[in-house]
Amino acid sequence: MRCALADLLKSVRPDQIAVVLYNSSRAEGHFSPLLGRRLDRLALPYDDDGGLDPRTFSRRWRAPEVLRQCVLVARGS
């Protein structure tokens, strides 16, 4: 199933985060939690810069040879 960035951001809540795989600035696959959006940047704490603008993230998420993956992780009750 394909997931748009807007839909993915709607699923991020205080009790649920997304872990995404995208192309890093060094052109290698990189996993990071996606904690949401802060102003004009996506909160990606394990990114080299601590986050990306949505356009750059989308381009890197769809990069050739990078599987457009996302895992939603929810806190148990």
PDB file of N, CA, C, O and CB in Angstrom:
ATOM      1  N   MET A   1       0.835  -1.175   0.000  1.00  0.00           N
ATOM      2  CA  MET A   1       0.000   0.000   0.000  1.00  0.00           C
ATOM      3  C   MET A   1       0.885   1.245   0.000  1.00  0.00           C
ATOM      4  O   MET A   1       1.820   1.343   0.795  1.00  0.00           O
ATOM      5  CB  MET A   1      -0.953  -0.006   1.212  1.00  0.00           C
ATOM      6  N   ARG A   2       0.598   2.181  -0.874  1.00  0.00           N
ATOM      7  CA  ARG A   2       1.335   3.448  -0.909  1.00  0.00           C
ATOM      8  C   ARG A   2       0.763   4.390   0.128  1.00  0.00           C
ATOM      9  O   ARG A   2      -0.436   4.387   0.407  1.00  0.00           O
ATOM     10  CB  ARG A   2       1.278   4.092  -2.317  1.00  0.00           C
ATOM     11  N   CYS A   3       1.635   5.185   0.684  1.00  0.00           N
ATOM     12  CA  CYS A   3       1.234   6.125   1.720  1.00  0.00           C
ATOM     13  C   CYS A   3       1.773   7.506   1.352  1.00  0.00           C
ATOM     14  O   CYS A   3       2.969   7.667   1.105  1.00  0.00           O
ATOM     15  CB  CYS A   3       1.749   5.673   3.125  1.00  0.00           C
ATOM     16  N   ALA A   4       0.891   8.491   1.316  1.00  0.00           N
ATOM     17  CA  ALA A   4       1.313   9.863   1.051  1.00  0.00           C
ATOM     18  C   ALA A   4       1.840  10.479   2.342  1.00  0.00           C
ATOM     19  O   ALA A   4       1.432  10.085   3.434  1.00  0.00           O
ATOM     20  CB  ALA A   4       0.142  10.708   0.471  1.00  0.00           C
ATOM     21  N   LEU A   5       2.736  11.435   2.215  1.00  0.00           N
ATOM     22  CA  LEU A   5       3.307  12.087   3.380  1.00  0.00           C
ATOM     23  C   LEU A   5       2.223  12.726   4.245  1.00  0.00           C
ATOM     24  O   LEU A   5       2.289  12.641   5.471  1.00  0.00           O
ATOM     25  CB  LEU A   5       4.323  13.137   2.950  1.00  0.00           C
ATOM     26  N   ALA A   6       1.239  13.355   3.638  1.00  0.00           N
ATOM     27  CA  ALA A   6       0.150  13.983   4.409  1.00  0.00           C
ATOM     28  C   ALA A   6      -0.585  12.946   5.246  1.00  0.00           C
ATOM     29  O   ALA A   6      -0.910  13.207   6.404  1.00  0.00           O
ATOM     30  CB  ALA A   6      -0.843  14.701   3.467  1.00  0.00           C
ATOM     31  N   ASP A   7      -0.851  11.775   4.678  1.00  0.00           N
ATOM     32  CA  ASP A   7      -1.521  10.706   5.423  1.00  0.00           C
ATOM     33  C   ASP A   7      -0.635  10.181   6.546  1.00  0.00           C
ATOM     34  O   ASP A   7      -1.107   9.893   7.646  1.00  0.00           O
ATOM     35  CB  ASP A   7      -1.911   9.560   4.481  1.00  0.00           C
ATOM     36  N   LEU A   8       0.635  10.063   6.255  1.00  0.00           N
ATOM     37  CA  LEU A   8       1.581   9.592   7.262  1.00  0.00           C
ATOM     38  C   LEU A   8       1.625  10.552   8.445  1.00  0.00           C
ATOM     39  O   LEU A   8       1.612  10.117   9.597  1.00  0.00           O
ATOM     40  CB  LEU A   8       2.983   9.432   6.654  1.00  0.00           C
ATOM     41  N   LEU A   9       1.677  11.845   8.174  1.00  0.00           N
ATOM     42  CA  LEU A   9       1.722  12.838   9.257  1.00  0.00           C
ATOM     43  C   LEU A   9       0.446  12.811  10.101  1.00  0.00           C
ATOM     44  O   LEU A   9       0.501  13.073  11.302  1.00  0.00           O
ATOM     45  CB  LEU A   9       1.932  14.244   8.677  1.00  0.00           C
ATOM     46  N   LYS A  10      -0.695  12.499   9.494  1.00  0.00           N
ATOM     47  CA  LYS A  10      -1.953  12.386  10.248  1.00  0.00           C
ATOM     48  C   LYS A  10      -1.921  11.228  11.232  1.00  0.00           C
ATOM     49  O   LYS A  10      -2.609  11.262  12.252  1.00  0.00           O
ATOM     50  CB  LYS A  10      -3.128  12.212   9.292  1.00  0.00           C
ATOM     51  N   SER A  11      -1.131  10.206  10.938  1.00  0.00           N
ATOM     52  CA  SER A  11      -1.080   9.026  11.807  1.00  0.00           C
ATOM     53  C   SER A  11      -0.106   9.194  12.974  1.00  0.00           C
ATOM     54  O   SER A  11      -0.114   8.388  13.904  1.00  0.00           O
ATOM     55  CB  SER A  11      -0.691   7.805  10.994  1.00  0.00           C
ATOM     56  N   VAL A  12       0.734  10.232  12.933  1.00  0.00           N
ATOM     57  CA  VAL A  12       1.690  10.476  14.019  1.00  0.00           C
ATOM     58  C   VAL A  12       0.960  11.193  15.149  1.00  0.00           C
ATOM     59  O   VAL A  12       0.403  12.275  14.960  1.00  0.00           O
ATOM     60  CB  VAL A  12       2.920  11.317  13.521  1.00  0.00           C
ATOM     61  N   ARG A  13       0.975  10.572  16.325  1.00  0.00           N
ATOM     62  CA  ARG A  13       0.294  11.108  17.506  1.00  0.00           C
ATOM     63  C   ARG A  13       1.223  10.929  18.702  1.00  0.00           C
ATOM     64  O   ARG A  13       2.266  10.285  18.581  1.00  0.00           O
ATOM     65  CB  ARG A  13      -1.092  10.396  17.749  1.00  0.00           C
ATOM     66  N   PRO A  14       0.863  11.485  19.847  1.00  0.00           N
ATOM     67  CA  PRO A  14       1.728  11.301  21.030  1.00  0.00           C
ATOM     68  C   PRO A  14       1.956   9.832  21.396  1.00  0.00           C
ATOM     69  O   PRO A  14       2.994   9.490  21.961  1.00  0.00           O
ATOM     70  CB  PRO A  14       1.123  12.019  22.219  1.00  0.00           C
ATOM     71  N   ASP A  15       0.989   8.960  21.077  1.00  0.00           N
ATOM     72  CA  ASP A  15       1.133   7.551  21.422  1.00  0.00           C
ATOM     73  C   ASP A  15       1.546   6.687  20.232  1.00  0.00           C
ATOM     74  O   ASP A  15       1.601   5.463  20.347  1.00  0.00           O
ATOM     75  CB  ASP A  15      -0.159   7.035  21.993  1.00  0.00           C
ATOM     76  N   GLN A  16       1.838   7.315  19.090  1.00  0.00           N
ATOM     77  CA  GLN A  16       2.192   6.553  17.895  1.00  0.00           C
ATOM     78  C   GLN A  16       3.155   7.371  17.033  1.00  0.00           C
ATOM     79  O   GLN A  16       2.875   8.524  16.702  1.00  0.00           O
ATOM     80  CB  GLN A  16       0.920   6.171  17.086  1.00  0.00           C
ATOM     81  N   ILE A  17       4.284   6.770  16.674  1.00  0.00           N
ATOM     82  CA  ILE A  17       5.238   7.426  15.783  1.00  0.00           C
ATOM     83  C   ILE A  17       5.441   6.559  14.549  1.00  0.00           C
ATOM     84  O   ILE A  17       5.064   5.387  14.518  1.00  0.00           O
ATOM     85  CB  ILE A  17       6.592   7.685  16.504  1.00  0.00           C
ATOM     86  N   ALA A  18       6.031   7.152  13.556  1.00  0.00           N
ATOM     87  CA  ALA A  18       6.376   6.435  12.340  1.00  0.00           C
ATOM     88  C   ALA A  18       7.896   6.330  12.270  1.00  0.00           C
ATOM     89  O   ALA A  18       8.604   7.282  12.598  1.00  0.00           O
ATOM     90  CB  ALA A  18       5.795   7.148  11.074  1.00  0.00           C
ATOM     91  N   VAL A  19       8.386   5.192  11.850  1.00  0.00           N
ATOM     92  CA  VAL A  19       9.806   5.019  11.569  1.00  0.00           C
ATOM     93  C   VAL A  19       9.899   4.869  10.057  1.00  0.00           C
ATOM     94  O   VAL A  19       9.295   3.966   9.477  1.00  0.00           O
ATOM     95  CB  VAL A  19      10.434   3.765  12.341  1.00  0.00           C
ATOM     96  N   VAL A  20      10.655   5.756   9.423  1.00  0.00           N
ATOM     97  CA  VAL A  20      10.714   5.803   7.966  1.00  0.00           C
ATOM     98  C   VAL A  20      12.122   5.498   7.461  1.00  0.00           C
ATOM     99  O   VAL A  20      13.121   5.755   8.133  1.00  0.00           O
ATOM    100  CB  VAL A  20      10.259   7.173   7.460  1.00  0.00           C
ATOM    101  N   LEU A  21      12.161   4.948   6.268  1.00  0.00           N
ATOM    102  CA  LEU A  21      13.423   4.709   5.563  1.00  0.00           C
ATOM    103  C   LEU A  21      13.463   5.673   4.391  1.00  0.00           C
ATOM    104  O   LEU A  21      12.526   5.724   3.594  1.00  0.00           O
ATOM    105  CB  LEU A  21      13.559   3.206   5.081  1.00  0.00           C
ATOM    106  N   TYR A  22      14.537   6.434   4.280  1.00  0.00           N
ATOM    107  CA  TYR A  22      14.691   7.380   3.184  1.00  0.00           C
ATOM    108  C   TYR A  22      16.169   7.508   2.859  1.00  0.00           C
ATOM    109  O   TYR A  22      17.021   6.997   3.586  1.00  0.00           O
ATOM    110  CB  TYR A  22      14.077   8.762   3.539  1.00  0.00           C
ATOM    111  N   ASN A  23      16.462   8.184   1.780  1.00  0.00           N
ATOM    112  CA  ASN A  23      17.834   8.383   1.333  1.00  0.00           C
ATOM    113  C   ASN A  23      18.447   9.535   2.126  1.00  0.00           C
ATOM    114  O   ASN A  23      17.891  10.634   2.147  1.00  0.00           O
ATOM    115  CB  ASN A  23      17.890   8.666  -0.200  1.00  0.00           C
ATOM    116  N   SER A  24      19.561   9.303   2.764  1.00  0.00           N
ATOM    117  CA  SER A  24      20.217  10.362   3.542  1.00  0.00           C
ATOM    118  C   SER A  24      20.951  11.326   2.616  1.00  0.00           C
ATOM    119  O   SER A  24      21.022  11.105   1.407  1.00  0.00           O
ATOM    120  CB  SER A  24      21.201   9.756   4.569  1.00  0.00           C
ATOM    121  N   SER A  25      21.490  12.384   3.186  1.00  0.00           N
ATOM    122  CA  SER A  25      22.266  13.341   2.387  1.00  0.00           C
ATOM    123  C   SER A  25      23.534  12.699   1.817  1.00  0.00           C
ATOM    124  O   SER A  25      24.122  13.217   0.867  1.00  0.00           O
ATOM    125  CB  SER A  25      22.638  14.564   3.238  1.00  0.00           C
ATOM    126  N   ARG A  26      23.952  11.578   2.396  1.00  0.00           N
ATOM    127  CA  ARG A  26      25.128  10.850   1.896  1.00  0.00           C
ATOM    128  C   ARG A  26      24.738   9.774   0.893  1.00  0.00           C
ATOM    129  O   ARG A  26      25.550   8.916   0.549  1.00  0.00           O
ATOM    130  CB  ARG A  26      25.896  10.216   3.056  1.00  0.00           C
ATOM    131  N   ALA A  27      23.481   9.820   0.418  1.00  0.00           N
ATOM    132  CA  ALA A  27      22.972   8.877  -0.592  1.00  0.00           C
ATOM    133  C   ALA A  27      23.007   7.433  -0.125  1.00  0.00           C
ATOM    134  O   ALA A  27      23.385   6.536  -0.878  1.00  0.00           O
ATOM    135  CB  ALA A  27      23.771   9.004  -1.866  1.00  0.00           C
ATOM    136  N   GLU A  28      22.613   7.213   1.117  1.00  0.00           N
ATOM    137  CA  GLU A  28      22.492   5.850   1.630  1.00  0.00           C
ATOM    138  C   GLU A  28      21.186   5.743   2.404  1.00  0.00           C
ATOM    139  O   GLU A  28      20.705   6.723   2.973  1.00  0.00           O
ATOM    140  CB  GLU A  28      23.713   5.469   2.534  1.00  0.00           C
ATOM    141  N   GLY A  29      20.618   4.541   2.418  1.00  0.00           N
ATOM    142  CA  GLY A  29      19.374   4.320   3.147  1.00  0.00           C
ATOM    143  C   GLY A  29      19.536   4.655   4.623  1.00  0.00           C
ATOM    144  O   GLY A  29      20.552   4.327   5.235  1.00  0.00           O
ATOM    145  N   HIS A  30      18.536   5.304   5.183  1.00  0.00           N
ATOM    146  CA  HIS A  30      18.620   5.781   6.563  1.00  0.00           C
ATOM    147  C   HIS A  30      17.263   5.639   7.237  1.00  0.00           C
ATOM    148  O   HIS A  30      16.246   6.048   6.676  1.00  0.00           O
ATOM    149  CB  HIS A  30      19.101   7.253   6.611  1.00  0.00           C
ATOM    150  N   PHE A  31      17.237   5.061   8.441  1.00  0.00           N
ATOM    151  CA  PHE A  31      16.012   4.960   9.237  1.00  0.00           C
ATOM    152  C   PHE A  31      15.981   6.073  10.271  1.00  0.00           C
ATOM    153  O   PHE A  31      17.009   6.396  10.866  1.00  0.00           O
ATOM    154  CB  PHE A  31      15.910   3.576   9.926  1.00  0.00           C
ATOM    155  N   SER A  32      14.818   6.658  10.490  1.00  0.00           N
ATOM    156  CA  SER A  32      14.649   7.652  11.542  1.00  0.00           C
ATOM    157  C   SER A  32      13.190   7.669  11.967  1.00  0.00           C
ATOM    158  O   SER A  32      12.304   7.443  11.143  1.00  0.00           O
ATOM    159  CB  SER A  32      15.105   9.061  11.067  1.00  0.00           C
ATOM    160  N   PRO A  33      12.924   7.937  13.261  1.00  0.00           N
ATOM    161  CA  PRO A  33      11.546   8.184  13.649  1.00  0.00           C
ATOM    162  C   PRO A  33      11.079   9.492  13.019  1.00  0.00           C
ATOM    163  O   PRO A  33      11.852  10.443  12.906  1.00  0.00           O
ATOM    164  CB  PRO A  33      11.404   8.228  15.193  1.00  0.00           C
ATOM    165  N   LEU A  34       9.840   9.535  12.619  1.00  0.00           N
ATOM    166  CA  LEU A  34       9.216  10.762  12.151  1.00  0.00           C
ATOM    167  C   LEU A  34       8.255  11.186  13.253  1.00  0.00           C
ATOM    168  O   LEU A  34       7.207  10.568  13.445  1.00  0.00           O
ATOM    169  CB  LEU A  34       8.477  10.566  10.756  1.00  0.00           C
ATOM    170  N   LEU A  35       8.614  12.239  13.973  1.00  0.00           N
ATOM    171  CA  LEU A  35       7.852  12.645  15.155  1.00  0.00           C
ATOM    172  C   LEU A  35       6.762  13.662  14.851  1.00  0.00           C
ATOM    173  O   LEU A  35       5.982  14.019  15.734  1.00  0.00           O
ATOM    174  CB  LEU A  35       8.780  13.212  16.183  1.00  0.00           C
ATOM    175  N   GLY A  36       6.704  14.126  13.618  1.00  0.00           N
ATOM    176  CA  GLY A  36       5.691  15.104  13.236  1.00  0.00           C
ATOM    177  C   GLY A  36       6.305  16.240  12.470  1.00  0.00           C
ATOM    178  O   GLY A  36       7.376  16.117  11.876  1.00  0.00           O
ATOM    179  N   ARG A  37       5.602  17.353  12.498  1.00  0.00           N
ATOM    180  CA  ARG A  37       6.026  18.539  11.753  1.00  0.00           C
ATOM    181  C   ARG A  37       6.174  19.695  12.714  1.00  0.00           C
ATOM    182  O   ARG A  37       5.299  19.935  13.547  1.00  0.00           O
ATOM    183  CB  ARG A  37       5.020  18.889  10.626  1.00  0.00           C
ATOM    184  N   ARG A  38       7.268  20.406  12.604  1.00  0.00           N
ATOM    185  CA  ARG A  38       7.509  21.610  13.410  1.00  0.00           C
ATOM    186  C   ARG A  38       7.789  22.748  12.447  1.00  0.00           C
ATOM    187  O   ARG A  38       8.811  22.768  11.761  1.00  0.00           O
ATOM    188  CB  ARG A  38       8.705  21.411  14.423  1.00  0.00           C
ATOM    189  N   LEU A  39       6.867  23.694  12.410  1.00  0.00           N
ATOM    190  CA  LEU A  39       6.942  24.813  11.469  1.00  0.00           C
ATOM    191  C   LEU A  39       7.038  24.281  10.050  1.00  0.00           C
ATOM    192  O   LEU A  39       6.113  23.613   9.588  1.00  0.00           O
ATOM    193  CB  LEU A  39       8.149  25.729  11.788  1.00  0.00           C
ATOM    194  N   ASP A  40       8.115  24.552   9.351  1.00  0.00           N
ATOM    195  CA  ASP A  40       8.236  24.112   7.956  1.00  0.00           C
ATOM    196  C   ASP A  40       9.152  22.907   7.788  1.00  0.00           C
ATOM    197  O   ASP A  40       9.601  22.616   6.680  1.00  0.00           O
ATOM    198  CB  ASP A  40       8.745  25.247   7.104  1.00  0.00           C
ATOM    199  N   ARG A  41       9.434  22.201   8.890  1.00  0.00           N
ATOM    200  CA  ARG A  41      10.337  21.042   8.824  1.00  0.00           C
ATOM    201  C   ARG A  41       9.693  19.821   9.450  1.00  0.00           C
ATOM    202  O   ARG A  41       8.880  19.925  10.369  1.00  0.00           O
ATOM    203  CB  ARG A  41      11.668  21.348   9.526  1.00  0.00           C
ATOM    204  N   LEU A  42      10.075  18.657   8.933  1.00  0.00           N
ATOM    205  CA  LEU A  42       9.656  17.401   9.539  1.00  0.00           C
ATOM    206  C   LEU A  42      10.632  17.070  10.648  1.00  0.00           C
ATOM    207  O   LEU A  42      11.843  17.201  10.473  1.00  0.00           O
ATOM    208  CB  LEU A  42       9.585  16.250   8.488  1.00  0.00           C
ATOM    209  N   ALA A  43      10.119  16.647  11.779  1.00  0.00           N
ATOM    210  CA  ALA A  43      10.964  16.304  12.929  1.00  0.00           C
ATOM    211  C   ALA A  43      11.496  14.881  12.753  1.00  0.00           C
ATOM    212  O   ALA A  43      10.774  13.907  12.962  1.00  0.00           O
ATOM    213  CB  ALA A  43      10.169  16.436  14.270  1.00  0.00           C
ATOM    214  N   LEU A  44      12.753  14.779  12.372  1.00  0.00           N
ATOM    215  CA  LEU A  44      13.458  13.514  12.163  1.00  0.00           C
ATOM    216  C   LEU A  44      14.727  13.562  13.013  1.00  0.00           C
ATOM    217  O   LEU A  44      15.777  13.973  12.519  1.00  0.00           O
ATOM    218  CB  LEU A  44      13.794  13.273  10.629  1.00  0.00           C
ATOM    219  N   PRO A  45      14.654  13.151  14.280  1.00  0.00           N
ATOM    220  CA  PRO A  45      15.782  13.360  15.189  1.00  0.00           C
ATOM    221  C   PRO A  45      17.061  12.627  14.812  1.00  0.00           C
ATOM    222  O   PRO A  45      18.140  13.044  15.232  1.00  0.00           O
ATOM    223  CB  PRO A  45      15.389  12.949  16.548  1.00  0.00           C
ATOM    224  N   TYR A  46      16.980  11.558  14.040  1.00  0.00           N
ATOM    225  CA  TYR A  46      18.195  10.835  13.681  1.00  0.00           C
ATOM    226  C   TYR A  46      18.727  11.238  12.312  1.00  0.00           C
ATOM    227  O   TYR A  46      19.655  10.611  11.801  1.00  0.00           O
ATOM    228  CB  TYR A  46      17.937   9.349  13.707  1.00  0.00           C
ATOM    229  N   ASP A  47      18.154  12.275  11.714  1.00  0.00           N
ATOM    230  CA  ASP A  47      18.691  12.820  10.473  1.00  0.00           C
ATOM    231  C   ASP A  47      19.920  13.655  10.819  1.00  0.00           C
ATOM    232  O   ASP A  47      20.022  14.188  11.924  1.00  0.00           O
ATOM    233  CB  ASP A  47      17.616  13.675   9.709  1.00  0.00           C
ATOM    234  N   ASP A  48      20.843  13.766   9.883  1.00  0.00           N
ATOM    235  CA  ASP A  48      22.062  14.537  10.129  1.00  0.00           C
ATOM    236  C   ASP A  48      21.769  15.965  10.583  1.00  0.00           C
ATOM    237  O   ASP A  48      22.504  16.527  11.394  1.00  0.00           O
ATOM    238  CB  ASP A  48      22.914  14.568   8.877  1.00  0.00           C
ATOM    239  N   ASP A  49      20.684  16.552  10.051  1.00  0.00           N
ATOM    240  CA  ASP A  49      20.330  17.929  10.389  1.00  0.00           C
ATOM    241  C   ASP A  49      19.190  18.021  11.397  1.00  0.00           C
ATOM    242  O   ASP A  49      18.752  19.124  11.723  1.00  0.00           O
ATOM    243  CB  ASP A  49      19.955  18.678   9.139  1.00  0.00           C
ATOM    244  N   GLY A  50      18.702  16.892  11.896  1.00  0.00           N
ATOM    245  CA  GLY A  50      17.607  16.898  12.860  1.00  0.00           C
ATOM    246  C   GLY A  50      16.242  17.095  12.237  1.00  0.00           C
ATOM    247  O   GLY A  50      15.246  17.197  12.953  1.00  0.00           O
ATOM    248  N   GLY A  51      16.176  17.150  10.934  1.00  0.00           N
ATOM    249  CA  GLY A  51      14.902  17.304  10.243  1.00  0.00           C
ATOM    250  C   GLY A  51      15.098  17.770   8.818  1.00  0.00           C
ATOM    251  O   GLY A  51      16.188  18.186   8.426  1.00  0.00           O
ATOM    252  N   LEU A  52      14.028  17.694   8.052  1.00  0.00           N
ATOM    253  CA  LEU A  52      14.068  18.071   6.645  1.00  0.00           C
ATOM    254  C   LEU A  52      12.803  18.820   6.281  1.00  0.00           C
ATOM    255  O   LEU A  52      11.767  18.668   6.928  1.00  0.00           O
ATOM    256  CB  LEU A  52      14.240  16.836   5.748  1.00  0.00           C
ATOM    257  N   ASP A  53      12.897  19.632   5.237  1.00  0.00           N
ATOM    258  CA  ASP A  53      11.668  20.230   4.735  1.00  0.00           C
ATOM    259  C   ASP A  53      10.891  19.127   4.011  1.00  0.00           C
ATOM    260  O   ASP A  53      11.503  18.201   3.480  1.00  0.00           O
ATOM    261  CB  ASP A  53      11.964  21.457   3.781  1.00  0.00           C
ATOM    262  N   PRO A  54       9.569  19.204   3.978  1.00  0.00           N
ATOM    263  CA  PRO A  54       8.760  18.127   3.392  1.00  0.00           C
ATOM    264  C   PRO A  54       9.114  17.788   1.949  1.00  0.00           C
ATOM    265  O   PRO A  54       9.065  16.620   1.565  1.00  0.00           O
ATOM    266  CB  PRO A  54       7.319  18.500   3.457  1.00  0.00           C
ATOM    267  N   ARG A  55       9.466  18.775   1.153  1.00  0.00           N
ATOM    268  CA  ARG A  55       9.795  18.511  -0.251  1.00  0.00           C
ATOM    269  C   ARG A  55      11.065  17.663  -0.384  1.00  0.00           C
ATOM    270  O   ARG A  55      11.106  16.718  -1.171  1.00  0.00           O
ATOM    271  CB  ARG A  55       9.968  19.833  -1.009  1.00  0.00           C
ATOM    272  N   THR A  56      12.093  18.006   0.387  1.00  0.00           N
ATOM    273  CA  THR A  56      13.338  17.228   0.360  1.00  0.00           C
ATOM    274  C   THR A  56      13.094  15.818   0.870  1.00  0.00           C
ATOM    275  O   THR A  56      13.579  14.851   0.284  1.00  0.00           O
ATOM    276  CB  THR A  56      14.430  17.915   1.203  1.00  0.00           C
ATOM    277  N   PHE A  57      12.343  15.697   1.963  1.00  0.00           N
ATOM    278  CA  PHE A  57      12.042  14.370   2.493  1.00  0.00           C
ATOM    279  C   PHE A  57      11.310  13.530   1.454  1.00  0.00           C
ATOM    280  O   PHE A  57      11.675  12.378   1.223  1.00  0.00           O
ATOM    281  CB  PHE A  57      11.205  14.478   3.775  1.00  0.00           C
ATOM    282  N   SER A  58      10.285  14.090   0.828  1.00  0.00           N
ATOM    283  CA  SER A  58       9.515  13.337  -0.174  1.00  0.00           C
ATOM    284  C   SER A  58      10.404  12.866  -1.317  1.00  0.00           C
ATOM    285  O   SER A  58      10.280  11.731  -1.778  1.00  0.00           O
ATOM    286  CB  SER A  58       8.371  14.195  -0.726  1.00  0.00           C
ATOM    287  N   ARG A  59      11.292  13.730  -1.770  1.00  0.00           N
ATOM    288  CA  ARG A  59      12.211  13.349  -2.851  1.00  0.00           C
ATOM    289  C   ARG A  59      13.118  12.200  -2.411  1.00  0.00           C
ATOM    290  O   ARG A  59      13.338  11.255  -3.168  1.00  0.00           O
ATOM    291  CB  ARG A  59      13.064  14.560  -3.290  1.00  0.00           C
ATOM    292  N   ARG A  60      13.637  12.283  -1.198  1.00  0.00           N
ATOM    293  CA  ARG A  60      14.537  11.231  -0.696  1.00  0.00           C
ATOM    294  C   ARG A  60      13.777   9.954  -0.354  1.00  0.00           C
ATOM    295  O   ARG A  60      14.334   8.861  -0.451  1.00  0.00           O
ATOM    296  CB  ARG A  60      15.295  11.725   0.539  1.00  0.00           C
ATOM    297  N   TRP A  61      12.527  10.078   0.040  1.00  0.00           N
ATOM    298  CA  TRP A  61      11.703   8.913   0.378  1.00  0.00           C
ATOM    299  C   TRP A  61      11.362   8.121  -0.879  1.00  0.00           C
ATOM    300  O   TRP A  61      11.176   6.905  -0.824  1.00  0.00           O
ATOM    301  CB  TRP A  61      10.409   9.350   1.100  1.00  0.00           C
ATOM    302  N   ARG A  62      11.281   8.816  -2.009  1.00  0.00           N
ATOM    303  CA  ARG A  62      10.965   8.174  -3.293  1.00  0.00           C
ATOM    304  C   ARG A  62      12.201   7.916  -4.141  1.00  0.00           C
ATOM    305  O   ARG A  62      12.071   7.556  -5.311  1.00  0.00           O
ATOM    306  CB  ARG A  62       9.992   9.030  -4.073  1.00  0.00           C
ATOM    307  N   ALA A  63      13.382   8.087  -3.593  1.00  0.00           N
ATOM    308  CA  ALA A  63      14.617   7.941  -4.369  1.00  0.00           C
ATOM    309  C   ALA A  63      14.741   6.537  -4.958  1.00  0.00           C
ATOM    310  O   ALA A  63      14.290   5.566  -4.351  1.00  0.00           O
ATOM    311  CB  ALA A  63      15.836   8.248  -3.491  1.00  0.00           C
ATOM    312  N   PRO A  64      15.354   6.430  -6.144  1.00  0.00           N
ATOM    313  CA  PRO A  64      15.578   5.106  -6.736  1.00  0.00           C
ATOM    314  C   PRO A  64      16.387   4.218  -5.788  1.00  0.00           C
ATOM    315  O   PRO A  64      17.305   4.674  -5.106  1.00  0.00           O
ATOM    316  CB  PRO A  64      16.305   5.236  -8.094  1.00  0.00           C
ATOM    317  N   GLU A  65      16.022   2.963  -5.771  1.00  0.00           N
ATOM    318  CA  GLU A  65      16.698   1.947  -4.962  1.00  0.00           C
ATOM    319  C   GLU A  65      16.493   2.107  -3.456  1.00  0.00           C
ATOM    320  O   GLU A  65      17.124   1.396  -2.674  1.00  0.00           O
ATOM    321  CB  GLU A  65      18.161   1.973  -5.259  1.00  0.00           C
ATOM    322  N   VAL A  66      15.627   3.025  -3.038  1.00  0.00           N
ATOM    323  CA  VAL A  66      15.268   3.137  -1.623  1.00  0.00           C
ATOM    324  C   VAL A  66      13.828   2.675  -1.498  1.00  0.00           C
ATOM    325  O   VAL A  66      12.928   3.258  -2.102  1.00  0.00           O
ATOM    326  CB  VAL A  66      15.453   4.612  -1.076  1.00  0.00           C
ATOM    327  N   LEU A  67      13.613   1.638  -0.723  1.00  0.00           N
ATOM    328  CA  LEU A  67      12.257   1.154  -0.519  1.00  0.00           C
ATOM    329  C   LEU A  67      11.493   2.184   0.300  1.00  0.00           C
ATOM    330  O   LEU A  67      11.940   2.594   1.372  1.00  0.00           O
ATOM    331  CB  LEU A  67      12.255  -0.235   0.184  1.00  0.00           C
ATOM    332  N   ARG A  68      10.365   2.590  -0.198  1.00  0.00           N
ATOM    333  CA  ARG A  68       9.543   3.594   0.486  1.00  0.00           C
ATOM    334  C   ARG A  68       8.835   2.907   1.639  1.00  0.00           C
ATOM    335  O   ARG A  68       7.685   2.482   1.525  1.00  0.00           O
ATOM    336  CB  ARG A  68       8.512   4.265  -0.493  1.00  0.00           C
ATOM    337  N   GLN A  69       9.551   2.809   2.755  1.00  0.00           N
ATOM    338  CA  GLN A  69       9.036   2.046   3.891  1.00  0.00           C
ATOM    339  C   GLN A  69       8.699   2.941   5.067  1.00  0.00           C
ATOM    340  O   GLN A  69       9.289   3.999   5.286  1.00  0.00           O
ATOM    341  CB  GLN A  69      10.040   1.000   4.320  1.00  0.00           C
ATOM    342  N   CYS A  70       7.720   2.458   5.808  1.00  0.00           N
ATOM    343  CA  CYS A  70       7.314   3.132   7.037  1.00  0.00           C
ATOM    344  C   CYS A  70       6.709   2.077   7.954  1.00  0.00           C
ATOM    345  O   CYS A  70       5.936   1.223   7.521  1.00  0.00           O
ATOM    346  CB  CYS A  70       6.294   4.300   6.751  1.00  0.00           C
ATOM    347  N   VAL A  71       7.073   2.153   9.214  1.00  0.00           N
ATOM    348  CA  VAL A  71       6.495   1.285  10.229  1.00  0.00           C
ATOM    349  C   VAL A  71       5.884   2.182  11.293  1.00  0.00           C
ATOM    350  O   VAL A  71       6.563   3.056  11.832  1.00  0.00           O
ATOM    351  CB  VAL A  71       7.566   0.311  10.842  1.00  0.00           C
ATOM    352  N   LEU A  72       4.610   1.975  11.599  1.00  0.00           N
ATOM    353  CA  LEU A  72       3.968   2.734  12.669  1.00  0.00           C
ATOM    354  C   LEU A  72       4.147   1.968  13.973  1.00  0.00           C
ATOM    355  O   LEU A  72       3.853   0.775  14.055  1.00  0.00           O
ATOM    356  CB  LEU A  72       2.452   2.980  12.365  1.00  0.00           C
ATOM    357  N   VAL A  73       4.629   2.669  14.981  1.00  0.00           N
ATOM    358  CA  VAL A  73       4.881   2.057  16.283  1.00  0.00           C
ATOM    359  C   VAL A  73       3.981   2.747  17.294  1.00  0.00           C
ATOM    360  O   VAL A  73       4.036   3.966  17.459  1.00  0.00           O
ATOM    361  CB  VAL A  73       6.395   2.169  16.695  1.00  0.00           C
ATOM    362  N   ALA A  74       3.150   1.960  17.971  1.00  0.00           N
ATOM    363  CA  ALA A  74       2.210   2.514  18.942  1.00  0.00           C
ATOM    364  C   ALA A  74       2.559   2.027  20.342  1.00  0.00           C
ATOM    365  O   ALA A  74       2.974   0.885  20.540  1.00  0.00           O
ATOM    366  CB  ALA A  74       0.760   2.126  18.583  1.00  0.00           C
ATOM    367  N   ARG A  75       2.384   2.908  21.287  1.00  0.00           N
ATOM    368  CA  ARG A  75       2.603   2.561  22.672  1.00  0.00           C
ATOM    369  C   ARG A  75       1.436   1.708  23.157  1.00  0.00           C
ATOM    370  O   ARG A  75       0.273   2.040  22.928  1.00  0.00           O
ATOM    371  CB  ARG A  75       2.770   3.829  23.541  1.00  0.00           C
ATOM    372  N   GLY A  76       1.760   0.614  23.826  1.00  0.00           N
ATOM    373  CA  GLY A  76       0.719  -0.268  24.359  1.00  0.00           C
ATOM    374  C   GLY A  76       0.032   0.374  25.550  1.00  0.00           C
ATOM    375  O   GLY A  76       0.616   1.208  26.242  1.00  0.00           O
ATOM    376  N   SER A  77      -1.212  -0.022  25.782  1.00  0.00           N
ATOM    377  CA  SER A  77      -1.938   0.573  26.913  1.00  0.00           C
ATOM    378  C   SER A  77      -1.802  -0.249  28.158  1.00  0.00           C
ATOM    379  O   SER A  77      -2.352   0.112  29.199  1.00  0.00           O
ATOM    380  CB  SER A  77      -3.397   0.737  26.581  1.00  0.00           C
TER     381      SER A  77
END
